[in-house]
Amino acid sequence: MNLTRPLSMAQIVLSEEDIAAAVAVLRSGALREGPECAAFEKEFAAATGAAHAVSCANGSAALHLVYHALLRPGDEILVPSFTFVATASMAALVGAKVVACDVDPVTFHLDLDDARRRLGPRARAIAPVHLYGNPCVHENYAAFAREHGLFLIYDAAQAHGAQCHGRDVGALGDAVCYSFYPSKNLFVGEGGIITTGDEELAQRLRLLRSHGQSGKYLHTVLGYNYRMTDVEAAIGRSQLRRLPAMLERRARNAQLLGEGLAGLAGLRLPTVTAGGSHAWHQYTIVVDPDAAGMDRDELARRLAARGVPSAVHYPRGVHQQPAFAALGPATLPCPVTETLASRVLSLPVHHGLTDEDVARIVAAVREVLAGR
Ligand SMILES: Cc1ncc(COP(=O)(O)O)c(C=O)c1O
């Protein structure tokens, strides 16, 4: 009989504090956006060091609002091909031309040399992604954006609490978009937030998120209903207080995984940006099928047979998505992305794991690769 508890890829169970905070709001009858959202925005801004934070319905809505505010139809935006589709699709939905760029094979971040090659005359923004929670080197992207007159929009959906050279990623760039989807480092269900240092942009985002309404039934611009609710914000506030502890546990798990998996032929372990602090949303290894003796999918299957879940983030680049087939520069080849898409495998690293859980994961990977 196997008495070990099942492992999962994410800890999506709310804490008692989170639940109490949500229940208090439910009891108050305040179901829509209200004081909890306002307080969450203030606290999130303070936690990241950003001047402003604008809550919204989810991470995709955060990107959509920022792209709507900063881009005009036909403007080009450089995005990494190796990301969740929303980084790119939300820009396409405001009529921008998505230029999918390749990524660095080690950091998985948008490759600026490749971006330089693909840059067109109508380039207006660049949207690097702090993929898996590993922070991009902000100085490099800021210099590129300055040189080419681009808005610098970060997708930090996976990077709550990540830091670059001592500064929280939420305080860097023109706008930073977060998601609070259940698998994320800070999770409320559906929710998102945008941080920015630009007061005018924050004002515009607030208008856009609520039908462009500047007074009761006075619609100054066209907008969306992308508001968060107070129930979600109350959970977010509770989680924000626990975020440092949750990140610490993720970092410990990543360290244990790194120590346990070191030296295995055919596995490349994740790196941390020099001078950065990784938020460990995912712990993603790269499997070299020749050196490992099996490909990524076979490793995943054999781990699953031992009760160890894993996931692929992501099995194809943006440029390989059928949805982008008709979108020109979004579809040009990105060879590094294509190789990574066939080789990456994320192992559990979330804050709900114990040392024993991590030891089980390590032992399973070692057994599988040793052919046992
Ligand atoms: C990199 C990235 N961007 C954007 C999103 C979209 O966030 P959401 O699912 O909250 O819309 C996600 C999350 O799924 C993500 O991982």
The ligand as a Tripos MOL2 file, in Angstrom:
@<TRIPOS>MOLECULE
LIG
   16    16     1     0     0
SMALL
NO_CHARGES

@<TRIPOS>ATOM
      1 C1          3.6220   34.4680  -19.0480 C.3       1 LIG1
      2 C2          2.1330   34.6220  -18.8650 C.ar      1 LIG1
      3 N1          1.5240   35.6890  -19.4160 N.ar      1 LIG1
      4 C3          0.2070   35.8970  -19.2650 C.ar      1 LIG1
      5 C4         -0.5830   35.0250  -18.5560 C.ar      1 LIG1
      6 C5         -2.0670   35.2530  -18.5150 C.3       1 LIG1
      7 O1         -2.5720   35.3590  -17.2300 O.3       1 LIG1
      8 P1         -4.1050   34.9180  -16.9170 P.3       1 LIG1
      9 O2         -4.1810   33.4370  -17.0250 O.co2     1 LIG1
     10 O3         -4.3560   35.4190  -15.5440 O.co2     1 LIG1
     11 O4         -4.9640   35.5900  -17.9240 O.co2     1 LIG1
     12 C6          0.0070   33.9080  -17.9390 C.ar      1 LIG1
     13 C7         -0.7610   32.9740  -17.1150 C.2       1 LIG1
     14 O5         -1.4180   32.0850  -17.4890 O.2       1 LIG1
     15 C8          1.4070   33.6830  -18.1160 C.ar      1 LIG1
     16 O6          2.0150   32.6330  -17.5760 O.3       1 LIG1
@<TRIPOS>BOND
     1     1     2 1
     2     2     3 ar
     3     2    15 ar
     4     3     4 ar
     5     4     5 ar
     6     5     6 1
     7     5    12 ar
     8     6     7 1
     9     7     8 1
    10     8     9 2
    11     8    10 1
    12     8    11 1
    13    12    13 1
    14    12    15 ar
    15    13    14 2
    16    15    16 1
@<TRIPOS>SUBSTRUCTURE
     1 LIG1         1 GROUP 0 **** ****
